[in-house]
Amino acid sequence: QVQLVESGGGLVQAGGSLRLSCAASGRTFSGYAMGWFRQAPGKEREFVVAITWSSSTTYYADSVKGRFTISRDSAKNTVYLQMNSLKPEDTAVYYCAARINSSNYLRRRGSYDYWGQGTQVTVSS
């Protein structure tokens, strides 16, 4: 079993930055591919960014490319999402997710085995 706990959400003005963290426990962290998804009110949960277990490859949604950066610290069992140049349309609940034993299809919500509880990000205009 894997537990994921997100933190770092909050209220920020447009153009500002936030860094989200996702702490993992329960299994060897280095074996997971990790992703971030977000869900705005009335919308489906959508892919934001993912990183393979080796950190060799990252994937970004077009809407965040150049503004968001994913990274991981295996020593701390934590994955980070640095969000810069935030826009009001980035407002959502952000979820981290873990995929065990594979780094394929990381853009697909259904590929992930474990999910965190989410953290709210609100960007004011």
N, CA, C and O atoms as a DFTB+ gen file, in Angstrom:
500 C
 N C O
     1  1       0.839      -1.189       0.000
     2  2       0.000       0.000       0.000
     3  2       0.880       1.247       0.000
     4  3       1.963       1.265       0.586
     5  1       0.399       2.264      -0.658
     6  2       1.123       3.527      -0.765
     7  2       0.229       4.648      -0.270
     8  3      -0.951       4.712      -0.615
     9  1       0.784       5.515       0.525
    10  2       0.062       6.707       0.960
    11  2       0.731       7.938       0.363
    12  3       1.954       8.071       0.394
    13  1      -0.078       8.823      -0.176
    14  2       0.401      10.061      -0.781
    15  2      -0.268      11.236      -0.081
    16  3      -1.488      11.264       0.082
    17  1       0.537      12.197       0.327
    18  2       0.003      13.364       1.014
    19  2       0.528      14.619       0.333
    20  3       1.734      14.869       0.315
    21  1      -0.389      15.409      -0.230
    22  2      -0.013      16.652      -0.884
    23  2      -0.029      17.805       0.117
    24  3      -0.752      17.782       1.113
    25  1       0.783      18.803      -0.179
    26  2       0.791      20.033       0.606
    27  2       1.300      21.163      -0.275
    28  3       1.833      20.936      -1.361
    29  1       1.124      22.387       0.216
    30  2       1.668      23.539      -0.488
    31  2       0.664      24.360      -1.265
    32  3       1.012      25.399      -1.825
    33  1      -0.568      23.913      -1.308
    34  2      -1.569      24.693      -2.005
    35  2      -1.901      25.974      -1.266
    36  3      -1.477      26.178      -0.128
    37  1      -2.666      26.836      -1.924
    38  2      -3.046      28.087      -1.287
    39  2      -3.602      29.071      -2.281
    40  3      -3.939      28.722      -3.412
    41  1      -3.694      30.312      -1.838
    42  2      -4.211      31.408      -2.658
    43  2      -3.039      32.271      -3.116
    44  3      -2.200      32.671      -2.310
    45  1      -2.991      32.551      -4.400
    46  2      -1.909      33.355      -4.951
    47  2      -2.467      34.244      -6.051
    48  3      -3.446      33.890      -6.708
    49  1      -1.851      35.384      -6.246
    50  2      -2.273      36.270      -7.319
    51  2      -1.737      35.780      -8.661
    52  3      -0.728      35.078      -8.723
    53  1      -2.415      36.153      -9.708
    54  2      -1.956      35.816     -11.052
    55  2      -0.520      36.318     -11.251
    56  3      -0.169      37.431     -10.859
    57  1       0.283      35.472     -11.864
    58  2       1.690      35.778     -12.051
    59  2       2.587      35.274     -10.944
    60  3       3.811      35.290     -11.073
    61  1       1.987      34.830      -9.863
    62  2       2.749      34.351      -8.727
    63  2       3.167      32.899      -8.874
    64  3       2.961      32.278      -9.917
    65  1       3.763      32.365      -7.801
    66  2       4.296      31.000      -7.811
    67  2       3.865      30.243      -6.572
    68  3       3.606      30.822      -5.517
    69  1       3.796      28.945      -6.730
    70  2       3.578      28.033      -5.611
    71  2       4.392      26.773      -5.871
    72  3       4.666      26.424      -7.019
    73  1       4.773      26.100      -4.801
    74  2       5.398      24.786      -4.937
    75  2       4.590      23.775      -4.150
    76  3       4.433      23.885      -2.934
    77  1       4.087      22.797      -4.863
    78  2       3.367      21.705      -4.231
    79  2       4.326      20.564      -3.920
    80  3       5.289      20.329      -4.650
    81  1       4.054      19.869      -2.841
    82  2       4.830      18.702      -2.469
    83  2       3.904      17.509      -2.330
    84  3       2.735      17.650      -1.971
    85  1       4.436      16.346      -2.616
    86  2       3.689      15.109      -2.435
    87  2       4.629      14.110      -1.763
    88  3       5.594      13.640      -2.365
    89  1       4.329      13.804      -0.525
    90  2       5.153      12.877       0.246
    91  2       4.561      11.482       0.145
    92  3       3.368      11.283       0.375
    93  1       5.404      10.523      -0.200
    94  2       4.960       9.145      -0.371
    95  2       5.502       8.269       0.744
    96  3       6.612       8.477       1.234
    97  1       4.712       7.295       1.133
    98  2       5.155       6.331       2.138
    99  2       4.530       4.989       1.834
   100  3       3.516       4.903       1.142
   101  1       5.138       3.952       2.352
   102  2       4.553       2.634       2.250
   103  2       5.297       1.670       1.358
   104  3       5.219       0.460       1.568
   105  1       6.023       2.170       0.358
   106  2       6.798       1.291      -0.515
   107  2       8.041       2.021      -0.977
   108  3       8.199       3.217      -0.728
   109  1       8.905       1.313      -1.637
   110  2      10.126       1.927      -2.150
   111  2       9.763       2.991      -3.177
   112  3       9.269       2.674      -4.259
   113  1      10.003       4.223      -2.843
   114  2       9.577       5.352      -3.664
   115  2      10.212       5.328      -5.038
   116  3       9.584       5.734      -6.016
   117  1      11.420       4.870      -5.129
   118  2      12.124       4.942      -6.400
   119  2      11.489       4.079      -7.471
   120  3      11.797       4.246      -8.651
   121  1      10.618       3.169      -7.099
   122  2       9.960       2.319      -8.084
   123  2       8.705       2.906      -8.685
   124  3       8.076       2.260      -9.523
   125  1       8.316       4.104      -8.293
   126  2       7.072       4.670      -8.779
   127  2       7.331       5.676      -9.893
   128  3       8.324       6.404      -9.864
   129  1       6.440       5.713     -10.868
   130  2       6.294       6.899     -11.685
   131  2       5.272       7.782     -10.976
   132  3       4.331       7.281     -10.361
   133  1       5.458       9.085     -11.063
   134  2       4.581      10.005     -10.337
   135  2       3.953      11.009     -11.294
   136  3       4.562      11.430     -12.278
   137  1       2.738      11.372     -10.979
   138  2       2.053      12.364     -11.803
   139  2       1.285      13.346     -10.946
   140  3       0.968      13.079      -9.787
   141  1       0.993      14.489     -11.544
   142  2       0.096      15.483     -10.958
   143  2      -1.079      15.676     -11.906
   144  3      -0.913      15.813     -13.118
   145  1      -2.245      15.682     -11.330
   146  2      -3.475      15.973     -12.048
   147  2      -4.184      17.117     -11.331
   148  3      -3.851      17.450     -10.194
   149  1      -5.156      17.710     -12.000
   150  2      -5.941      18.760     -11.352
   151  2      -7.388      18.667     -11.790
   152  3      -7.712      18.165     -12.866
   153  1      -8.249      19.172     -10.910
   154  2      -9.673      19.146     -11.206
   155  2     -10.301      20.452     -10.765
   156  3     -10.313      20.790      -9.581
   157  1     -10.815      21.173     -11.731
   158  2     -11.522      22.422     -11.466
   159  2     -13.004      22.124     -11.253
   160  3     -13.484      21.083     -11.701
   161  1     -13.733      23.001     -10.589
   162  2     -15.164      22.760     -10.346
   163  2     -15.916      22.534     -11.651
   164  3     -15.796      23.311     -12.598
   165  1     -16.685      21.465     -11.681
   166  2     -17.500      21.171     -12.841
   167  2     -16.756      20.571     -14.012
   168  3     -17.330      20.373     -15.083
   169  1     -15.477      20.278     -13.814
   170  2     -14.674      19.723     -14.907
   171  2     -14.083      18.378     -14.507
   172  3     -14.028      18.026     -13.328
   173  1     -13.647      17.643     -15.508
   174  2     -13.015      16.363     -15.239
   175  2     -11.582      16.572     -14.747
   176  3     -10.961      17.604     -15.002
   177  1     -11.087      15.576     -14.045
   178  2      -9.700      15.615     -13.608
   179  2      -8.800      15.484     -14.843
   180  3      -8.985      14.597     -15.676
   181  1      -7.832      16.384     -14.936
   182  2      -6.987      16.402     -16.121
   183  2      -5.517      16.253     -15.765
   184  3      -5.075      16.619     -14.675
   185  1      -4.783      15.709     -16.708
   186  2      -3.342      15.519     -16.556
   187  2      -2.623      16.869     -16.552
   188  3      -2.965      17.776     -17.310
   189  1      -1.623      16.978     -15.682
   190  2      -0.796      18.187     -15.639
   191  2       0.646      17.854     -16.011
   192  3       1.208      18.437     -16.938
   193  1       1.238      16.911     -15.279
   194  2       2.654      16.627     -15.462
   195  2       2.964      15.268     -14.854
   196  3       2.282      14.826     -13.929
   197  1       4.005      14.599     -15.379
   198  2       4.416      13.313     -14.818
   199  2       5.917      13.146     -14.960
   200  3       6.563      13.801     -15.778
   201  1       6.458      12.248     -14.137
   202  2       7.892      11.962     -14.173
   203  2       8.078      10.465     -14.005
   204  3       7.417       9.838     -13.177
   205  1       8.980       9.895     -14.791
   206  2       9.236       8.469     -14.691
   207  2       9.984       8.136     -13.400
   208  3      10.497       9.021     -12.715
   209  1      10.033       6.845     -13.086
   210  2      10.636       6.454     -11.812
   211  2      12.110       6.812     -11.775
   212  3      12.648       7.096     -10.705
   213  1      12.774       6.805     -12.923
   214  2      14.195       7.122     -12.985
   215  2      14.458       8.614     -13.108
   216  3      15.609       9.052     -13.093
   217  1      13.387       9.396     -13.231
   218  2      13.481      10.845     -13.452
   219  2      14.082      11.187     -14.800
   220  3      14.452      12.336     -15.043
   221  1      14.185      10.194     -15.687
   222  2      14.824      10.446     -16.974
   223  2      13.895      11.149     -17.951
   224  3      14.354      11.785     -18.899
   225  1      12.601      11.037     -17.726
   226  2      11.647      11.614     -18.667
   227  2      10.529      12.302     -17.910
   228  3      10.031      11.795     -16.905
   229  1      10.143      13.469     -18.411
   230  2       9.011      14.191     -17.864
   231  2       8.007      14.474     -18.974
   232  3       8.368      14.565     -20.147
   233  1       6.768      14.609     -18.595
   234  2       5.686      14.871     -19.537
   235  2       4.879      16.043     -18.997
   236  3       4.599      16.117     -17.800
   237  1       4.512      16.948     -19.876
   238  2       3.767      18.127     -19.471
   239  2       2.545      18.330     -20.362
   240  3       2.599      18.107     -21.572
   241  1       1.461      18.751     -19.756
   242  2       0.329      19.216     -20.544
   243  2       0.726      20.509     -21.246
   244  3       1.501      21.300     -20.707
   245  1       0.209      20.720     -22.422
   246  2       0.558      21.929     -23.179
   247  2       0.218      23.199     -22.398
   248  3       0.903      24.214     -22.524
   249  1      -0.824      23.137     -21.605
   250  2      -1.288      24.329     -20.898
   251  2      -0.323      24.789     -19.806
   252  3      -0.401      25.932     -19.356
   253  1       0.578      23.919     -19.380
   254  2       1.495      24.287     -18.296
   255  2       2.955      24.263     -18.735
   256  3       3.837      24.643     -17.964
   257  1       3.217      23.828     -19.940
   258  2       4.585      23.712     -20.417
   259  2       5.272      25.069     -20.364
   260  3       4.730      26.077     -20.819
   261  1       6.475      25.074     -19.802
   262  2       7.223      26.316     -19.679
   263  2       6.935      27.075     -18.401
   264  3       7.661      28.010     -18.063
   265  1       5.895      26.695     -17.687
   266  2       5.542      27.381     -16.427
   267  2       5.669      26.460     -15.214
   268  3       6.025      26.911     -14.125
   269  1       5.385      25.191     -15.398
   270  2       5.423      24.214     -14.304
   271  2       6.626      23.292     -14.484
   272  3       7.050      23.005     -15.603
   273  1       7.164      22.837     -13.349
   274  2       8.283      21.898     -13.373
   275  2       8.079      20.830     -12.313
   276  3       7.808      21.137     -11.152
   277  1       8.211      19.580     -12.718
   278  2       8.118      18.473     -11.778
   279  2       9.521      17.980     -11.459
   280  3      10.401      17.955     -12.319
   281  1       9.707      17.589     -10.204
   282  2      10.982      17.004      -9.796
   283  2      10.708      16.035      -8.655
   284  3       9.629      16.033      -8.063
   285  1      11.707      15.215      -8.359
   286  2      11.527      14.279      -7.266
   287  2      12.817      14.157      -6.477
   288  3      13.916      14.286      -7.017
   289  1      12.658      13.908      -5.202
   290  2      13.776      13.685      -4.296
   291  2      13.557      12.309      -3.675
   292  3      12.772      12.160      -2.739
   293  1      14.247      11.318      -4.197
   294  2      14.030       9.952      -3.719
   295  2      14.467       9.781      -2.274
   296  3      13.897       8.965      -1.551
   297  1      15.465      10.534      -1.844
   298  2      15.921      10.440      -0.459
   299  2      14.827      10.878       0.513
   300  3      14.758      10.395       1.643
   301  1      13.979      11.792       0.064
   302  2      12.894      12.298       0.907
   303  2      11.546      11.689       0.537
   304  3      10.524      12.037       1.128
   305  1      11.539      10.788      -0.434
   306  2      10.284      10.177      -0.894
   307  2       9.249      11.233      -1.257
   308  3       8.072      11.108      -0.921
   309  1       9.695      12.249      -1.931
   310  2       8.824      13.389      -2.222
   311  2       8.954      13.810      -3.675
   312  3      10.043      13.799      -4.247
   313  1       7.835      14.178      -4.254
   314  2       7.818      14.761      -5.589
   315  2       7.273      16.180      -5.463
   316  3       6.385      16.454      -4.655
   317  1       7.817      17.061      -6.270
   318  2       7.474      18.474      -6.193
   319  2       6.870      18.957      -7.513
   320  3       7.179      18.441      -8.587
   321  1       6.012      19.949      -7.401
   322  2       5.494      20.632      -8.580
   323  2       5.699      22.119      -8.366
   324  3       4.989      22.752      -7.584
   325  1       6.671      22.665      -9.064
   326  2       6.920      24.095      -9.022
   327  2       6.055      24.764     -10.077
   328  3       6.143      24.443     -11.262
   329  1       5.224      25.692      -9.640
   330  2       4.286      26.352     -10.536
   331  2       4.591      27.844     -10.560
   332  3       4.463      28.533      -9.547
   333  1       4.990      28.327     -11.713
   334  2       5.316      29.737     -11.903
   335  2       4.334      30.377     -12.881
   336  3       3.615      29.687     -13.605
   337  1       4.320      31.687     -12.886
   338  2       3.452      32.441     -13.814
   339  2       2.022      31.911     -13.776
   340  3       1.409      31.662     -14.814
   341  1       1.516      31.747     -12.589
   342  2       0.186      31.158     -12.430
   343  2      -0.895      32.041     -13.022
   344  3      -0.811      33.269     -13.006
   345  1      -1.917      31.373     -13.546
   346  2      -3.044      32.038     -14.179
   347  2      -4.331      31.642     -13.455
   348  3      -4.380      30.588     -12.821
   349  1      -5.359      32.464     -13.539
   350  2      -6.634      32.088     -12.903
   351  2      -7.149      30.726     -13.374
   352  3      -7.786      30.006     -12.605
   353  1      -6.881      30.375     -14.614
   354  2      -7.345      29.077     -15.117
   355  2      -6.579      27.899     -14.540
   356  3      -6.940      26.749     -14.791
   357  1      -5.530      28.162     -13.772
   358  2      -4.838      27.091     -13.057
   359  2      -5.541      26.731     -11.756
   360  3      -5.156      25.767     -11.093
   361  1      -6.546      27.475     -11.388
   362  2      -7.282      27.203     -10.163
   363  2      -7.939      25.832     -10.225
   364  3      -8.688      25.527     -11.154
   365  1      -7.645      25.010      -9.221
   366  2      -8.158      23.642      -9.190
   367  2      -7.681      22.969      -7.913
   368  3      -6.858      23.509      -7.174
   369  1      -8.211      21.791      -7.672
   370  2      -7.628      20.892      -6.680
   371  2      -6.574      20.063      -7.402
   372  3      -6.842      19.458      -8.440
   373  1      -5.383      20.047      -6.841
   374  2      -4.265      19.327      -7.453
   375  2      -4.031      18.022      -6.696
   376  3      -3.955      17.995      -5.468
   377  1      -3.920      16.947      -7.467
   378  2      -3.735      15.615      -6.907
   379  2      -2.419      15.023      -7.404
   380  3      -2.080      15.151      -8.581
   381  1      -1.692      14.385      -6.515
   382  2      -0.572      13.590      -6.990
   383  2      -0.996      12.130      -7.043
   384  3      -1.914      11.699      -6.345
   385  1      -0.308      11.394      -7.881
   386  2      -0.657      10.005      -8.114
   387  2       0.606       9.197      -8.374
   388  3       1.610       9.722      -8.856
   389  1       0.538       7.906      -8.044
   390  2       1.677       7.009      -8.225
   391  2       1.291       5.829      -9.092
   392  3       0.217       5.245      -8.944
   393  1       2.190       5.494      -9.998
   394  2       2.021       4.313     -10.833
   395  2       3.160       3.365     -10.508
   396  3       4.334       3.730     -10.576
   397  1       2.795       2.149     -10.157
   398  2       3.780       1.182      -9.689
   399  2       4.251       0.326     -10.855
   400  3       3.447      -0.141     -11.661
   401  1       5.551       0.128     -10.935
   402  2       6.160      -0.847     -11.837
   403  2       6.047      -0.539     -13.320
   404  3       6.297      -1.412     -14.151
   405  1       5.678       0.674     -13.663
   406  2       5.637       1.030     -15.077
   407  2       5.697       2.541     -15.224
   408  3       5.200       3.290     -14.384
   409  1       6.312       2.961     -16.305
   410  2       6.321       4.389     -16.640
   411  2       5.617       4.635     -17.972
   412  3       5.904       5.610     -18.667
   413  1       4.693       3.741     -18.319
   414  2       3.940       3.907     -19.563
   415  2       2.615       4.618     -19.302
   416  3       2.055       4.556     -18.208
   417  1       2.141       5.285     -20.331
   418  2       0.803       5.892     -20.329
   419  2       0.590       6.821     -19.143
   420  3      -0.469       6.795     -18.517
   421  1       1.565       7.624     -18.835
   422  2       1.499       8.469     -17.645
   423  2       0.550       9.650     -17.813
   424  3       0.232      10.326     -16.834
   425  1       0.095       9.908     -19.029
   426  2      -0.878      10.982     -19.224
   427  2      -2.302      10.530     -18.916
   428  3      -3.217      11.350     -18.849
   429  1      -2.483       9.251     -18.733
   430  2      -3.821       8.713     -18.539
   431  2      -4.148       8.590     -17.061
   432  3      -3.382       8.006     -16.294
   433  1      -5.272       9.135     -16.669
   434  2      -5.698       9.084     -15.275
   435  2      -5.820       7.648     -14.786
   436  3      -5.458       7.343     -13.650
   437  1      -6.329       6.769     -15.638
   438  2      -6.552       5.386     -15.266
   439  2      -5.293       4.551     -15.103
   440  3      -5.370       3.399     -14.676
   441  1      -4.124       5.117     -15.439
   442  2      -2.872       4.372     -15.333
   443  2      -2.341       4.309     -13.911
   444  3      -1.464       3.497     -13.615
   445  1      -2.853       5.148     -13.032
   446  2      -2.270       5.298     -11.710
   447  2      -2.932       4.396     -10.680
   448  3      -4.135       4.136     -10.718
   449  1      -2.099       3.931      -9.761
   450  2      -2.549       2.972      -8.757
   451  2      -2.962       3.632      -7.446
   452  3      -3.820       3.110      -6.734
   453  1      -2.367       4.761      -7.122
   454  2      -2.629       5.421      -5.842
   455  2      -2.769       6.925      -6.056
   456  3      -2.143       7.515      -6.937
   457  1      -3.609       7.519      -5.221
   458  2      -3.889       8.952      -5.310
   459  2      -3.817       9.593      -3.923
   460  3      -4.128       8.973      -2.907
   461  1      -3.400      10.841      -3.925
   462  2      -3.479      11.630      -2.709
   463  2      -4.866      12.241      -2.547
   464  3      -5.755      12.035      -3.373
   465  1      -5.025      12.987      -1.478
   466  2      -6.338      13.557      -1.165
   467  2      -6.561      14.902      -1.852
   468  3      -7.688      15.396      -1.894
   469  1      -5.516      15.487      -2.381
   470  2      -5.645      16.738      -3.110
   471  2      -5.326      17.961      -2.271
   472  3      -5.475      17.954      -1.049
   473  1      -4.885      19.010      -2.947
   474  2      -4.625      20.291      -2.301
   475  2      -5.157      21.398      -3.211
   476  3      -4.968      21.366      -4.427
   477  1      -5.822      22.371      -2.600
   478  2      -6.477      23.430      -3.380
   479  2      -5.475      24.506      -3.779
   480  3      -4.691      24.987      -2.960
   481  1      -5.520      24.868      -5.043
   482  2      -4.754      26.001      -5.555
   483  2      -5.751      26.994      -6.141
   484  3      -6.549      26.652      -7.014
   485  1      -5.693      28.218      -5.652
   486  2      -6.583      29.263      -6.136
   487  2      -5.745      30.433      -6.614
   488  3      -4.923      30.964      -5.867
   489  1      -5.953      30.836      -7.865
   490  2      -5.202      31.941      -8.454
   491  2      -6.185      33.073      -8.718
   492  3      -7.130      32.920      -9.492
   493  1      -5.960      34.192      -8.078
   494  2      -6.855      35.332      -8.235
   495  2      -6.345      36.250      -9.344
   496  3      -5.142      36.363      -9.579
   497  1      -7.284      36.893     -10.011
   498  2      -6.906      37.786     -11.121
   499  2      -6.683      39.202     -10.643
   500  3      -6.360      40.080     -11.444
